[in-house]
Structures are given as C-alpha cells and as structure tokens.
C-alpha cells in the first residue's frame, strides 16, 4: 500500500486512527490497521481502481433515472421528444 500511494495511506491512517507517524509503529501493526480501513478510504479506492465512492455513483444513477421518469410524465415524454441526455 505504501508503494501504491504513500500519501493516501498516511491521510487514511490519520483520519481513521489518528496516527500521524507510521514509522513509530511496528510494521505488523501498520499492516493490520491498513487492512482494517473502510472500503471508501482513499487507499482502498485506489487499490480497487475506483475514481469515486460507490455511494456517489449510485446517487448519480438514481438522479439520472429520476430525471427520465419525470420527463416521461411530460407531454414531450409521452410523444418521445426532447429526451434528457
């Protein structure tokens, strides 16, 4: 994890565990705590290749579908014109 993105791991450890100096802890402790980071932490997102949290993606998808549902109830929607992008 340190090789992948040292700054992201340091930020996550500081935010989650209030650990600011990783060198002060044994390597096994740092590894254990790093594996316990939540799924939407910076380093976990980078490991999984995610550019944004899953919740953000789901909310965007819900907003898009809601826009289409609202459009379908308009006169244009009933006639199939001016569909939202």
C-alpha positions in Angstrom: 0.0 0.0 0.0 2.9 2.4 0.7 4.3 1.8 -2.7 1.0 2.4 -4.4 0.2 5.8 -2.7 2.0 6.7 0.5 0.2 10.0 1.0 -3.3 8.4 0.7 -2.4 5.8 3.3 -1.0 8.4 5.6 -4.1 10.5 5.2 -6.4 7.5 5.8 -4.5 6.4 8.9 -4.5 9.9 10.3 -8.3 10.3 9.6 -9.3 6.9 10.9 -6.9 6.1 13.7 -5.3 9.5 14.5 -1.9 8.0 13.7 0.4 10.6 12.1 3.8 8.8 12.3 3.7 5.4 10.7 7.4 4.8 11.4 6.7 4.9 15.2 4.6 1.7 15.0 5.7 -1.9 14.2 5.2 -2.8 10.6 2.7 -5.6 11.5 0.6 -3.1 13.4 0.5 -0.7 10.5 -0.3 -3.6 8.1 -3.2 -4.7 10.4 -4.6 -1.3 10.7 -4.3 -0.6 7.0 -6.3 -3.8 6.2 -9.0 -2.6 8.5 -9.6 0.7 6.6 -13.1 1.1 5.3 -14.0 0.4 1.7 -14.3 4.0 0.7 -11.0 5.1 2.1 -8.5 6.8 -0.3 -6.1 3.9 -0.5 -8.8 1.2 -0.8 -10.4 3.1 -3.7 -7.0 3.4 -5.4 -6.4 -0.4 -4.9 -9.8 -1.2 -6.4 -9.4 1.3 -9.3 -12.4 3.4 -8.3 -12.3 7.1 -9.1 -15.2 7.9 -6.8 -17.1 6.2 -3.9 -19.8 3.7 -4.8 -22.4 5.9 -3.0 -21.7 8.8 -5.3 -22.1 6.6 -8.4 -25.4 5.2 -7.1 -26.7 8.6 -6.3 -25.8 9.9 -9.8 -27.6 6.9 -11.3 -30.7 7.5 -9.2 -30.7 11.1 -10.2 -30.5 10.2 -13.9 -33.3 7.7 -13.7 -35.5 10.1 -11.8 -35.0 12.7 -14.5 -36.1 10.2 -17.1 -39.2 9.3 -15.0 -40.1 13.0 -14.7 -39.6 13.6 -18.4 -41.9 10.6 -19.2 -44.8 12.3 -17.5 -44.5 15.5 -19.6 -46.1 16.0 -23.0 -42.7 15.7 -24.7 -42.0 12.5 -22.9 -45.3 11.0 -23.9 -44.5 11.8 -27.5 -40.9 10.7 -27.2 -39.4 14.2 -27.9 -36.6 16.2 -26.2 -35.4 13.2 -24.1 -32.9 14.3 -21.5 -29.3 13.3 -22.0 
